[in-house]
Each structure stands twice: as C-alpha cells, then as structure tokens.
C-alpha cells in the first residue's frame, strides 16, 4: 500500500473524535441541561410559593390587626356612650369624673366634657392639659367640628390646643328631653401609655416585616419606627386602595424603589388602614440555600451518572472501535475483500441508533414530567388544555366534572401545608380509582381538579360525580376525618368551538354548588330549573 494512503489514515486517526467521547459528551450535556431546567423550574416555583406565602401572611396579619383594633375602638366608644348618657341624665360631678377616668385609664389618657359652646365643664385628671382648664373654651378646629356635627366621632391624629399629638374620641351629650348639651371626649396620646398604643405595639412582627396604621389622609398613626409617625405614606398604590375602602395584598414599590409584599386592611369604624409589608429581598437567602442544597444533593448522583455514562459509552463504542480497527488493518494489509465479506459487522452501529432512541425516550420522560403534576401525579393544567382542545376540535362528545375541596384553606390553617399536600394526594388517588380507563383526571390548580369523561352525557356524569362525592365524604382523609368536595358538571355541545365556554360553564356550576351549601353536585344545564 502507498505511503500516501497510510499518511491519510494516520491523519484521520489523529484528527477524528472517538465515538465514546461523543456519546459521553452528549449524555453529559443532557444531564447538565436537565439539572439546569430542574433547578430553574424549582427556583421559579419556590419564588412563586414564597411570594404567595408572604402576600397571604401579610394580608391575614393586616386583617387580624384591623379586627383587634376595631374591637378596641368600639369598646372605647361604648364607654364614652355610657358616660355621655350618665352626664346628660344624672347629677354627674367632678369627683364622679375622676372615678370614671381611674376605671378607664387603660383606654384614655384624659377625659373632659364641654358644653355646646366648647367650654370645658369637667376634666380628669385636672392637670391633663397644660393650657386647658375647667371654664376655658376650646377653640381648635377639631372641637368645632365635633360640636357642629353632634355625633360620635373618632378623629384623625392632630396636634391639640395643648400641644399634644393625639386622637380624640367623642360622643355627644343629650339631656332627658333630647336637647343637645355638649360632648364628652377621651384623648389617646399617640406616644402615650394607653390600650390602643399597647395593642399596636404588641402586634409588631418578628422578621424583617413591618406593620403600621395610616389615617384617612395617608398619614402614619403608628409605626415601630417613631420617626415615621405623622409622615405621609409613600406608597400611592396602597393609599389608593385604602382610600377606596379595599383590603387585599399586592407586590408594590415605595417612592425609593424598594419592593414589598404588602397586605392591607380597611377599618370601617375609623376609616384607618392597617398595612403589613415584607421586603422582597427576604427571599434572597432562602433561594440561595435552595440552590446550594440542590447542588449538594445532585452532585453525588451526577458523579454516578457520569461514571455510568463512560461505562455505557465504552460498551456501545467497542463494536465500532473493533470495526474501525479491522477496516484499517484490512486496508493497510491490502485485504479489502475481507472487509467486504465482514461488512455486516457495521450492523452493530444500530447501538448508536438505540442510544439516540434512548435519549429521545429520556427527553420524552422529561416531557411527561412537565405534563404531570409533581405533587399528585395527575396530568397537569397544560395537559388538560391540550386534551380538551383536541376533543373539541374533533367534536368528540364528553362531559366535564370540575371539583374542589370545601374549605381547603381551613385544612392548611388547622393541620399545616404538609397535611394539606397529603389531602391533595389522597383526593387524587380516589379520583384515579373511581375513573374508567378512558377517563382523564387532571389537577387544574390549587385544590381544583377536573375529570374528562369521554362519550358520557351530563346525567351519566352526575351519577359518577355523586358516587365520587359520597365515597370521599365517607372516607377518612389524612386529617383524620373525611373531607367534602363540591362539583360542577357540563357537557360538550355541538356549537362549542373552543374549550373556554365549556370550562366556564363547569366553573359556574361549581360556584353554584359552593354558594348553595357546598358538598353537592350541580349540573350547569339544570341551574335555571334549580333557581
């Protein structure tokens, strides 16, 4: 054989890349991409979970503060109501006033009564106001407003004639004939020792979260940072929602560009707003810990997979290596006819094709994972959207059952989210056991599930749904007692050209079940007759 051919074979051998390395590299890339996708998906899901957690926590916290504060304010107003009745109908003396303030000193820092001209008649303690005394007319704008309106009022914080920053709670005084005689008012010092300030201080949060109270004009009444008291709320979005008398939660930013998970609640009896917020940066540390944990947990498995990959790649490439060596030797020795006679050895390359199919199968597994709910193992929302669209496009008759767990939030609040997850898995298992082979079960989101029943009408679907509802009602759940579900049913109609109307009908039926008592099944087409 010529030296030129030998040189070409040598160059080809030196420049070529061995198949085992190609396979190893390919599998390594797949593993790394899979790891990255899983990390990214987990990170994103964890972010969403944390965000929802902090939004719900702050909203619930704001609601609790609002309720507790409202109850206290109402108690204080009732105390003033009773005092006003006593002053208006009985012979009430300064000594009686002193006794009353001693009995209600936890509510008010001071108390006074004034006639219909604003002249102080009684006050206790007598040294409460440095520039106010019995017989003096109070001329500040707030007192004029109280005297003019002649009704119970809780003021916004203001600086009184005596120079104190306070809230004034008043009640009009009428005599036995109903004649207006003036008012009685209790003072609550913003920086003083009283029940309201102690209640708000007691509610302070333990982490980086903060809570505060704003009045109707957006001025901060209470804040754990005293320097922020009597300053304007710098979050216009929250202020607008409180102005509209709304409560809820939202991720928002202040004027300095700081992002917060914010919960807010409106107090109807005062017009104040309770705000609880957590900086978004609080998620940084948990996300960092999650990433480190995933790396640490994945590294041993990754090493094992790499070792197995090398072994499998060697096993796959060995026949091809032998074939290449045989061909080279055949050419260099001039016995090419032997290569022709044994060319069937190349059929071993089908192992490369098998590897390709295995990779395809592996990618299909990843696809299946994306189509299934990670908690319950049921098909997820994405798979549902694809399945129902296919059936609608092909005009396949079917019925849809939409269901969710009654008062599932109470389950989470009472037993914790881990038990809540077990309840979801418990319900998913019962759904799978109750469905036929051709039926499809999906986790639609949260505690909502959907069953697609192929070639089943609404009446048949109702019977199936009722059997399922009764079975669940009679089966002990992970909470230690049965749970209840509400269900809504509808069926595919010939004029349905898109899944959305079908889903909306089922959702309406489910809502009707919820609104009419829960733990029941409603067929959409029967709602009008039920009404």
VOGU-3710 file (C-alpha; in Angstrom, 3 decimals, decimal comma):
1> xxxxxxxxxx> 0,000/0,000/0,000  1,283/3,539/-0,814  2,734/5,763/1,833  0,225/8,485/0,823  -2,756/6,327/1,838  -1,074/5,407/5,118  -0,434/9,066/5,869  -4,117/9,876/5,207  -5,216/7,055/7,527  -2,823/8,306/10,219
11> xxxxxxxxxx> -4,106/11,893/9,899  -7,699/10,706/10,011  -6,973/8,678/13,133  -5,297/11,610/14,852  -7,937/14,202/13,911  -11,012/12,054/14,469  -13,078/12,127/17,662  -13,819/8,802/19,283  -17,444/7,792/19,495  -17,264/7,049/23,215
21> xxxxxxxxxx> -16,296/10,677/23,814  -19,105/11,933/21,602  -21,628/9,795/23,447  -20,245/10,765/26,842  -20,318/14,430/25,903  -23,857/14,167/24,560  -25,162/12,461/27,698  -23,273/14,939/29,866  -24,944/17,827/28,038  -28,364/16,219/28,520
31> xxxxxxxxxx> -27,706/15,676/32,218  -26,488/19,246/32,710  -29,412/20,694/30,769  -31,831/18,533/32,772  -30,205/19,654/36,014  -30,346/23,288/34,933  -34,019/23,051/33,861  -34,939/21,362/37,133  -33,010/23,965/39,112  -34,560/26,835/37,193
41> xxxxxxxxxx> -38,082/25,396/37,463  -37,661/24,677/41,171  -36,218/28,116/41,772  -39,074/29,784/39,902  -41,698/27,693/41,670  -40,093/28,389/45,043  -40,114/32,110/44,286  -43,811/31,988/43,429  -44,571/29,929/46,537  -42,655/32,294/48,811
51> xxxxxxxxxx> -44,274/35,338/47,220  -47,741/33,862/47,703  -46,854/32,901/51,269  -45,723/36,412/52,227  -48,649/38,070/50,450  -51,156/35,828/52,246  -49,336/36,167/55,571  -49,304/39,961/55,424  -52,935/40,169/54,339  -54,071/37,852/57,128
61> xxxxxxxxxx> -51,932/39,770/59,592  -53,384/43,119/58,485  -56,887/41,672/58,818  -56,168/40,474/62,356  -54,749/43,841/63,371  -57,749/45,571/61,806  -60,198/43,348/63,669  -58,462/43,665/67,048  -58,092/47,440/66,690  -61,714/47,857/65,564
71> xxxxxxxxxx> -62,961/45,884/68,570  -60,907/48,053/70,938  -62,118/51,300/69,336  -65,721/50,094/69,590  -65,230/49,280/73,284  -63,845/52,775/73,884  -66,772/54,372/72,059  -69,260/52,331/74,077  -67,595/53,525/77,292  -67,992/57,150/76,156
81> xxxxxxxxxx> -71,598/56,486/75,125  -72,449/55,287/78,620  -70,622/58,237/80,184  -72,448/60,701/77,925  -75,815/59,214/78,929  -74,902/59,484/82,615  -73,746/63,107/82,319  -76,857/64,072/80,339  -79,415/62,490/82,635  -77,858/62,432/86,111
91> xxxxxxxxxx> -76,112/64,756/88,529  -72,557/63,954/87,467  -69,782/65,652/89,487  -66,053/66,230/89,112  -65,495/63,510/91,682  -67,505/61,118/89,510  -65,385/62,134/86,535  -62,182/61,358/88,466  -63,521/57,926/89,415  -64,502/57,227/85,811
101> xxxxxxxxxx> -61,072/58,031/84,383  -59,403/55,874/87,022  -61,629/52,986/85,946  -60,942/53,618/82,243  -57,339/54,842/82,401  -56,223/51,977/80,154  -58,438/53,361/77,386  -57,849/57,109/77,645  -55,032/59,359/78,767  -57,553/62,005/79,795
111> xxxxxxxxxx> -61,268/62,782/79,623  -63,228/66,029/79,528  -66,758/67,289/78,932  -67,710/70,564/77,298  -70,972/72,405/76,795  -72,479/73,225/73,393  -70,165/76,276/73,145  -66,992/74,258/73,688  -66,428/75,467/77,250  -64,816/72,797/79,422
121> xxxxxxxxxx> -67,155/71,728/82,262  -65,190/68,856/83,772  -61,867/67,197/83,052  -59,758/64,476/84,594  -57,063/64,380/85,524  -57,141/68,095/86,189  -53,521/68,538/85,118  -54,018/66,645/81,838  -53,773/69,745/79,671  -51,155/72,367/80,434
131> xxxxxxxxxx> -53,072/75,072/78,592  -56,617/73,798/79,134  -58,639/74,083/82,319  -62,212/73,999/83,512  -64,160/77,031/82,304  -61,914/77,553/79,260  -63,312/77,477/75,751  -61,522/75,040/73,419  -61,150/76,798/70,091  -59,272/74,318/67,886
141> xxxxxxxxxx> -60,834/73,217/64,592  -61,367/69,646/65,722  -63,559/70,717/68,665  -65,577/72,995/66,400  -66,182/70,062/64,058  -67,345/67,838/66,934  -69,747/70,483/68,262  -71,123/71,126/64,794  -71,737/67,508/63,787  -73,237/66,426/67,138
151> xxxxxxxxxx> -72,409/62,758/66,569  -69,847/60,187/67,756  -66,509/60,797/66,033  -63,034/59,249/66,054  -60,649/61,926/64,877  -57,582/61,585/62,748  -54,394/62,321/64,713  -53,820/66,040/65,244  -51,933/68,446/67,486  -54,314/69,705/70,138
161> xxxxxxxxxx> -54,599/73,206/71,588  -52,448/71,931/74,446  -49,732/70,851/72,008  -50,259/67,086/72,336  -50,245/64,771/69,282  -53,364/62,715/69,894  -56,531/61,022/68,688  -59,797/62,325/70,117  -62,831/60,058/70,521  -66,035/61,957/71,311
171> xxxxxxxxxx> -69,721/61,343/71,958  -72,497/63,968/72,105  -74,395/64,635/75,338  -78,169/64,935/75,268  -80,439/65,519/78,270  -83,623/63,602/79,027  -85,592/65,765/76,589  -83,138/65,122/73,769  -81,620/68,600/73,905  -78,003/68,796/72,838
181> xxxxxxxxxx> -75,879/69,780/75,860  -72,344/69,377/74,518  -69,961/66,471/74,344  -67,637/64,212/76,272  -64,292/63,285/74,733  -61,403/60,995/75,591  -57,844/61,607/74,463  -55,499/58,894/73,184  -51,916/60,144/73,015  -50,030/58,765/70,018
191> xxxxxxxxxx> -46,847/58,460/72,054  -48,635/57,809/75,341  -49,394/54,788/77,500  -52,853/53,523/76,542  -54,581/50,371/75,327  -54,558/51,363/71,656  -50,821/52,042/71,504  -50,063/48,895/73,518  -52,216/46,807/71,179  -50,490/48,122/68,064
201> xxxxxxxxxx> -47,038/47,666/69,602  -47,896/44,106/70,645  -48,687/43,208/67,038  -45,195/44,029/65,795  -43,729/41,307/63,556  -40,580/39,303/64,334  -38,830/39,141/60,917  -37,942/41,962/58,539  -41,650/42,646/58,086  -43,234/45,776/59,472
211> xxxxxxxxxx> -46,779/46,867/60,203  -48,232/50,316/60,626  -51,502/52,257/60,727  -52,498/55,141/58,460  -55,410/57,543/58,760  -57,864/58,567/56,041  -55,359/61,048/54,597  -52,495/58,577/54,408  -50,672/59,930/57,475  -48,951/57,243/59,535
221> xxxxxxxxxx> -50,528/56,986/63,000  -48,381/54,173/64,361  -45,096/52,654/63,220  -42,392/50,683/65,028  -40,017/53,388/63,796  -41,154/56,517/65,726  -39,555/58,801/63,129  -42,140/57,693/60,579  -45,128/58,610/62,755  -47,001/61,660/61,420
231> xxxxxxxxxx> -45,389/61,262/57,976  -47,145/60,587/54,684  -47,395/57,013/53,370  -45,030/56,867/50,387  -46,831/54,077/48,520  -49,508/55,631/46,337  -50,868/52,277/45,137  -51,669/51,108/48,673  -53,015/54,526/49,617  -55,416/54,485/46,659
241> xxxxxxxxxx> -56,721/51,040/47,585  -57,280/52,038/51,219  -58,967/55,240/50,046  -61,329/53,029/48,060  -62,037/51,091/51,276  -60,484/47,885/49,993  -58,366/45,178/51,578  -56,055/42,670/49,928  -52,432/42,012/49,076  -50,099/43,176/46,331
251> xxxxxxxxxx> -46,416/43,372/45,448  -45,612/47,056/45,218  -42,807/49,599/45,458  -42,332/52,719/47,552  -41,010/56,021/46,248  -37,429/54,906/46,944  -37,838/51,912/44,626  -37,950/49,285/47,405  -40,189/46,315/46,571  -42,510/44,839/49,198
261> xxxxxxxxxx> -45,026/42,052/49,650  -47,832/44,127/51,125  -51,071/43,168/52,838  -53,597/45,833/53,787  -56,984/46,021/55,513  -59,535/48,813/55,890  -61,202/49,697/59,233  -64,773/50,891/58,532  -65,394/52,266/62,036  -62,472/54,726/61,838
271> xxxxxxxxxx> -61,553/54,973/58,163  -57,985/53,945/59,030  -55,890/51,424/57,156  -53,686/48,643/58,518  -50,624/47,845/56,392  -48,252/44,888/56,844  -45,333/44,513/54,450  -42,239/42,398/53,919  -39,286/43,399/51,711  -38,956/41,221/48,602
281> xxxxxxxxxx> -35,258/40,827/49,410  -36,254/38,479/52,233  -36,418/35,719/49,586  -32,727/36,028/48,651  -31,399/33,863/51,466  -33,949/31,019/51,067  -33,333/30,954/47,315  -29,585/30,824/47,872  -29,987/27,992/50,371  -32,235/26,127/47,911
291> xxxxxxxxxx> -29,613/26,404/45,155  -26,832/25,166/47,439  -28,997/22,293/48,668  -29,852/21,239/45,113  -26,186/21,301/44,109  -25,099/19,309/47,151  -27,884/16,756/46,715  -27,379/16,428/42,960  -23,584/16,168/42,924  -23,295/12,506/44,065
301> xxxxxxxxxx> -25,968/11,438/41,610  -24,283/13,439/38,857  -20,961/11,712/39,527  -22,637/8,299/39,469  -24,352/9,143/36,206  -21,083/10,302/34,663  -19,311/7,079/35,648  -22,176/5,006/34,241  -22,130/7,116/31,092  -18,453/6,370/30,479
311> xxxxxxxxxx> -19,037/2,661/31,030  -22,055/2,548/28,751  -20,308/4,669/26,110  -17,368/2,253/26,095  -19,761/-0,655/25,729  -21,583/0,986/22,851  -18,414/2,160/21,095  -16,430/-1,062/21,454  -18,015/-2,843/18,455  -17,489/0,227/16,279
321> xxxxxxxxxx> -13,912/0,525/17,514  -13,278/-3,076/16,576  -14,875/-2,485/13,194  -12,747/0,590/12,563  -9,599/-1,249/13,590  -10,495/-4,193/11,398  -11,139/-1,919/8,429  -7,869/-0,051/8,947  -5,922/-3,247/9,184  -7,689/-4,648/6,160
331> xxxxxxxxxx> -6,803/-1,576/4,090  -3,240/-1,335/5,273  -2,755/-5,050/4,651  -4,481/-4,895/1,281  -7,144/-7,485/2,191  -10,126/-5,304/1,432  -12,144/-8,303/0,360  -12,240/-9,423/3,976  -13,782/-6,073/4,856  -16,425/-6,598/2,232
341> xxxxxxxxxx> -17,134/-10,092/3,437  -17,496/-8,936/7,049  -19,212/-5,582/6,385  -22,251/-6,880/8,283  -20,348/-6,008/11,451  -21,438/-2,453/10,810  -24,883/-3,521/11,909  -23,503/-3,028/15,368  -23,876/0,690/14,741  -27,560/0,186/15,478
351> xxxxxxxxxx> -26,482/0,591/19,078  -25,800/4,219/18,220  -29,325/4,442/16,908  -30,504/2,783/20,108  -28,685/5,437/22,079  -30,447/8,054/20,026  -33,777/6,397/20,768  -32,870/6,178/24,442  -32,118/9,878/24,500  -35,416/10,527/22,770
361> xxxxxxxxxx> -37,133/8,402/25,375  -35,336/10,283/28,141  -36,485/13,581/26,682  -39,982/12,139/26,457  -39,790/11,313/30,158  -38,877/14,930/30,831  -41,831/15,961/28,682  -44,090/13,649/30,686  -42,791/15,211/33,878  -43,730/18,616/32,518
371> xxxxxxxxxx> -47,189/17,270/31,715  -47,815/15,837/35,161  -48,436/17,492/38,488  -45,417/16,940/40,688  -47,446/16,567/43,895  -50,376/14,326/42,917  -49,045/12,547/39,827  -52,142/13,547/37,869  -51,941/15,236/34,494  -51,466/18,975/34,925
381> xxxxxxxxxx> -53,198/22,084/33,581  -51,087/22,154/30,407  -52,057/18,565/29,551  -55,710/19,339/30,267  -55,677/22,318/27,902  -54,206/20,135/25,159  -56,617/17,232/25,744  -59,828/19,256/25,833  -58,763/21,254/22,767  -58,176/18,016/20,862
391> xxxxxxxxxx> -61,614/16,680/21,806  -63,331/19,948/20,937  -61,504/20,233/17,618  -62,547/16,674/16,698  -66,103/17,146/18,014  -65,763/14,206/20,416  -68,717/14,027/22,874  -67,689/14,306/26,502  -68,664/15,656/29,892  -66,512/17,693/32,258
401> xxxxxxxxxx> -66,585/17,474/36,051  -64,882/20,321/37,904  -64,451/19,883/41,648  -62,571/21,338/44,557  -62,163/20,702/48,256  -64,553/22,589/50,535  -62,790/24,903/52,978  -59,357/23,663/51,976  -57,758/26,800/53,421  -59,064/25,732/56,844
411> xxxxxxxxxx> -57,308/22,381/56,381  -53,996/24,178/55,730  -54,543/26,602/58,593  -55,514/23,839/61,048  -53,204/20,978/60,117  -50,428/22,677/58,172  -49,443/22,641/54,497  -47,803/19,206/54,674  -51,109/17,626/55,693  -52,783/19,802/53,074
421> xxxxxxxxxx> -50,487/18,272/50,447  -51,359/14,790/51,736  -55,058/15,624/51,379  -54,487/16,640/47,735  -52,650/13,358/47,052  -55,409/11,446/48,880  -58,092/13,039/46,694  -56,055/12,416/43,522  -55,778/8,715/44,404  -59,533/8,430/44,939
431> xxxxxxxxxx> -60,152/10,155/41,606  -57,918/7,688/39,770  -59,556/4,726/41,498  -63,036/6,000/40,601  -62,373/6,760/36,930  -62,702/4,435/33,946  -59,794/3,604/31,658  -60,894/6,172/29,054  -61,477/8,930/31,623  -58,816/11,533/32,262
441> xxxxxxxxxx> -58,116/13,136/35,638  -56,277/16,444/35,984  -55,105/18,742/38,723  -56,394/22,057/37,417  -54,679/24,204/40,059  -54,588/24,584/43,835  -57,335/22,362/45,258  -59,268/22,244/41,966  -59,450/19,046/39,902  -61,107/18,160/36,591
451> xxxxxxxxxx> -62,335/14,852/35,164  -62,975/14,463/31,417  -65,495/11,705/30,658  -65,412/10,588/27,025  -68,766/9,708/25,393  -70,634/10,414/28,636  -73,677/12,727/28,869  -74,481/15,064/31,760  -76,853/12,634/33,521  -74,302/9,839/33,485
461> xxxxxxxxxx> -71,625/12,285/34,612  -73,869/13,356/37,508  -74,180/9,740/38,689  -70,397/9,311/38,508  -69,819/12,585/40,343  -72,274/11,723/43,096  -70,688/8,309/43,659  -67,320/10,021/43,901  -68,624/12,729/46,260  -70,239/10,173/48,576
471> xxxxxxxxxx> -67,146/7,983/48,543  -64,939/10,906/49,534  -67,458/12,021/52,148  -67,294/8,568/53,745  -63,530/8,028/53,527  -61,172/9,194/56,274  -58,632/11,662/54,879  -55,092/12,410/56,157  -56,653/14,972/58,512  -58,140/12,090/60,489
481> xxxxxxxxxx> -61,654/12,794/59,281  -63,461/12,875/55,919  -63,354/15,903/53,669  -66,084/17,274/51,445  -65,977/18,349/47,833  -68,210/20,466/45,628  -68,661/19,600/41,969  -69,876/21,283/38,801  -70,791/19,457/35,583  -71,342/20,404/31,978
491> xxxxxxxxxx> -71,220/18,605/28,648  -69,829/19,352/25,212  -72,368/20,986/22,886  -72,345/20,924/19,107  -71,908/24,697/18,951  -68,843/24,600/21,216  -65,865/25,520/19,038  -63,491/26,429/21,871  -62,833/24,903/25,330  -63,283/28,197/27,206
501> xxxxxxxxxx> -67,130/28,234/27,286  -67,180/24,609/28,473  -64,783/25,363/31,326  -66,735/28,491/32,254  -69,995/26,505/32,419  -68,440/23,899/34,678  -66,936/26,654/36,840  -70,344/28,321/37,117  -71,902/25,029/38,184  -69,133/24,511/40,759
511> xxxxxxxxxx> -69,674/28,055/42,056  -73,401/27,310/42,374  -72,588/24,215/44,459  -70,399/26,360/46,713  -72,964/29,112/47,053  -75,840/26,743/47,840  -74,246/24,845/50,694  -71,139/23,009/49,449  -70,688/19,202/49,422  -73,007/18,826/46,448
521> xxxxxxxxxx> -73,042/18,354/42,686  -74,586/20,812/40,233  -75,196/20,289/36,518  -74,903/23,582/34,667  -77,867/22,909/32,404  -80,104/22,439/35,480  -79,149/25,641/37,319  -82,073/27,670/35,962  -84,561/24,985/36,959  -82,972/24,781/40,414
531> x> -83,416/28,515/40,825
//
